[in-house]
Amino acid sequence: MGAGHAHVLYVHEHSPVHRLVPQTKIVGTVVFVVAVAITPRQAILAFAVHAILLGSTVALSRIPFRFFLTRLVALFPFILFALFLPIIGGGDRVVVLGFELSVEGLWAAWGIVAKALLGGGASIVLVATTEVPEILRGLTRLRVPAVLVAIAGFMVRYTELIVEELGRMRKAMTARGHDPRWLWQTRPIAAGAGALFIRSYERGERVHGAMLARGFDGRLPEMGLVRGDGAAWAAALVIPVIALASAVASLVYR
């Protein structure tokens, strides 16, 4: 499913995290995200532990800090929504920097921002240390239904192709005097979107026909699957288990 080291979120390194078996990293990421999700928003210490664990994983993965922060920008819509909660929230009020804000809204905003950054950061670490084909092989090893793995693989691959096709069409529009950045160019933009849909649909039909001619039966070929041993699972799950223990402790002793 595409060339190695191709997708923009992958960081080509040879760190210990990169060398982990993909299915162990997928499970570890899910466990960490669950731990973050169940942590009460008032458990500041638990969130601090989660942040330290995530930061240690980023450092161990040799992911450039600037790269990590720029990918977190995708979470900005969630953070922006959370910033309005102290203003529109009800209940007790408190004055912060001259503004009267809702206490419940402040806690809600804190919970959303903290969990979004930690969960999103864990996902970034996963895709930055694991190539897309490896993730798909890991999902296969975890017994995820083959049809879902195939859909995910084709979605990633053909998203890249559609983006490339869109770039070529945009260049052609610009060369013909149509600037797609302005509102009065909506008609050529709409026409281009329709053409892009037709081209994508036709390409999908051609690819499907070629796959059927080569004996495709609904399953992607299982190549290079690696079974993780006990040591691999222990190495991948040590940090997520610590995070989960911290979350459970914050639930029990809150």
C-alpha positions in Angstrom: 0.0 0.0 0.0 2.3 2.7 -1.2 6.0 3.3 -0.8 7.7 3.3 2.5 8.3 6.5 4.4 5.9 8.3 2.1 3.2 9.7 4.3 3.7 13.2 5.8 3.2 12.1 9.4 5.9 9.5 9.4 9.4 10.3 10.9 12.1 8.1 9.4 14.2 7.2 12.4 15.6 4.0 13.9 14.5 4.5 17.5 13.4 1.8 19.9 9.8 2.8 19.4 10.1 2.5 15.6 11.4 -1.0 16.0 8.4 -2.2 18.1 6.0 -4.7 16.5 3.1 -2.6 15.0 0.3 -4.5 16.7 1.8 -3.9 20.1 2.0 -0.1 19.3 -1.6 0.0 18.2 -2.8 -1.7 21.4 -0.5 0.5 23.5 -1.9 3.6 21.9 -5.5 2.4 22.5 -4.7 1.6 26.2 -3.1 5.1 26.7 -6.0 6.9 25.1 -8.5 4.9 27.2 -6.5 5.8 30.3 -6.6 9.5 29.4 -10.3 9.4 28.6 -11.3 7.9 31.9 -9.1 10.2 34.0 -11.3 12.7 36.0 -10.8 16.2 34.9 -10.0 17.3 38.5 -7.1 14.8 38.7 -4.3 17.2 37.8 -1.6 14.9 39.1 -2.8 12.1 36.9 -2.8 14.4 33.8 0.8 15.4 34.7 1.8 11.8 34.8 0.2 11.2 31.4 2.0 14.3 30.0 5.4 13.1 31.3 4.8 9.6 29.9 3.9 11.0 26.5 6.8 13.4 26.5 9.2 10.6 27.4 7.8 8.5 24.5 8.2 11.4 22.1 11.8 11.8 23.2 12.5 8.1 23.0 11.0 8.0 19.5 13.4 10.8 18.4 10.4 12.8 16.9 11.4 16.4 16.4 9.6 18.5 19.0 8.6 21.1 16.4 7.2 18.4 14.1 5.1 17.1 17.0 3.8 20.5 17.9 2.8 21.4 14.3 0.8 18.2 14.0 -1.1 19.1 17.1 -2.5 22.1 15.3 -5.1 19.8 13.9 -6.7 19.8 17.3 -7.2 23.5 17.3 -11.0 23.3 16.5 -11.6 21.3 19.7 -9.5 23.7 21.7 -11.3 26.7 20.2 -14.6 25.2 21.2 -13.4 24.5 24.7 -12.4 28.2 25.2 -16.0 29.3 24.9 -17.2 27.0 27.7 -16.1 29.2 30.6 -18.0 32.1 29.0 -21.3 30.3 28.3 -21.2 27.9 31.2 -23.5 28.2 34.2 -23.1 27.7 37.9 -20.7 29.5 40.2 -18.6 32.3 38.7 -15.0 33.4 39.3 -13.1 36.5 38.1 -10.0 35.6 36.0 -8.0 38.5 34.5 -10.9 40.8 34.8 -13.4 38.4 33.2 -16.2 36.6 35.0 -16.0 33.0 34.1 -17.9 29.8 35.0 -16.1 27.5 37.3 -17.8 24.5 35.8 -16.9 25.8 32.3 -13.3 26.2 33.3 -13.1 22.6 34.5 -14.9 21.4 31.3 -12.5 23.4 29.1 -9.5 22.0 31.0 -10.8 18.5 30.6 -11.4 18.8 26.8 -8.1 20.5 26.1 -6.0 18.1 28.2 -7.6 15.0 26.9 -7.5 16.2 23.3 -3.8 17.1 23.4 -2.8 13.9 25.2 -4.9 11.6 23.0 -4.0 13.4 19.8 -0.4 13.3 20.8 -0.4 9.6 21.4 -2.0 9.1 17.9 0.7 11.3 16.4 3.4 9.2 18.0 1.8 6.1 16.6 1.7 7.3 13.0 5.1 9.0 13.3 6.8 5.8 14.2 4.8 3.3 12.2 4.3 3.3 8.4 0.8 2.9 7.0 1.5 -0.7 5.6 2.8 -1.7 9.0 -0.3 -0.3 10.7 -2.5 -2.3 8.3 -0.4 -5.4 9.0 -0.7 -4.8 12.7 -4.5 -4.5 12.4 -4.6 -7.8 10.5 -2.5 -9.4 13.2 -5.0 -8.2 15.8 -7.8 -10.0 13.9 -9.6 -6.8 12.7 -12.1 -7.8 10.0 -10.3 -8.0 6.6 -12.9 -5.8 4.9 -12.2 -3.0 7.4 -8.4 -3.3 6.9 -8.9 -3.2 3.1 -11.1 -0.1 3.3 -8.6 1.7 5.5 -5.7 0.8 3.2 -7.5 2.0 0.1 -8.8 5.1 1.8 -5.2 6.2 2.7 -3.8 5.3 -0.7 -6.6 7.0 -2.8 -6.7 10.0 -0.6 -3.2 10.7 -1.6 -4.0 10.1 -5.3 -7.1 12.4 -5.1 -5.1 15.1 -3.5 -2.4 14.9 -6.2 -5.2 15.0 -8.9 -6.7 18.0 -7.2 -3.3 19.8 -7.3 -3.0 19.1 -11.0 -6.5 20.4 -11.7 -5.9 23.5 -9.6 -2.7 24.3 -11.6 -4.7 23.8 -14.9 -7.4 26.2 -13.6 -4.8 28.8 -12.6 -3.1 28.5 -16.0 -6.5 29.3 -17.7 -7.1 32.4 -15.6 -9.3 30.9 -12.9 -8.1 31.8 -9.4 -9.8 29.2 -7.1 -9.2 31.3 -4.0 -12.0 33.8 -4.6 -15.8 33.6 -4.2 -16.5 34.6 -7.8 -14.7 31.5 -9.0 -17.2 29.2 -7.5 -18.5 28.0 -10.8 -15.2 26.6 -12.1 -14.5 25.2 -8.6 -17.8 23.4 -8.7 -17.1 22.1 -12.2 -13.7 21.0 -11.2 -15.1 19.1 -8.1 -17.5 17.3 -10.4 -14.8 16.3 -12.8 -12.6 15.1 -9.9 -15.5 12.9 -8.6 -15.9 11.4 -12.1 -12.2 10.7 -12.5 -11.9 9.2 -9.0 -14.9 7.0 -9.6 -13.6 5.8 -13.0 -10.2 5.1 -11.6 -11.7 3.1 -8.8 -13.6 1.0 -11.2 -10.5 0.3 -13.3 -8.5 -0.6 -10.2 -11.2 -2.9 -9.0 -11.4 -4.6 -12.3 -7.6 -5.1 -12.4 -7.7 -6.6 -8.9 -10.4 -9.0 -9.8 -8.5 -10.1 -12.8 -5.5 -10.9 -10.5 -7.6 -13.1 -8.2 -8.6 -10.5 -5.5 -11.1 -12.2 -3.1 -11.7 -9.3 -0.6 -8.5 -9.9 1.4 -5.2 -8.1 1.1 -2.2 -10.4 0.9 -0.7 -11.0 4.3 3.0 -10.3 3.8 5.6 -9.7 6.4 3.4 -10.3 9.4 5.4 -10.5 12.6 4.2 -12.1 15.8 5.1 -10.1 18.9 6.6 -12.1 21.7 6.2 -11.4 25.4 9.2 -9.1 25.5 7.8 -7.0 22.6 4.4 -6.7 24.3 6.0 -5.8 27.6 8.1 -3.1 26.1 5.2 -1.6 24.2 2.7 -1.7 27.1 4.8 -0.5 30.0 4.0 3.2 29.5 0.3 2.7 28.7 -0.1 0.4 31.7 1.5 3.1 34.0 -0.9 5.6 32.5 -3.9 3.3 33.0 -2.8 2.6 36.6 -2.6 6.4 37.2 -6.1 6.9 35.8 -7.6 4.1 37.9 -5.9 5.5 41.0 -7.4 8.9 40.3 -10.8 7.3 40.0 -10.5 5.3 43.2 -9.0 8.1 45.4 -10.7 11.2 44.1 
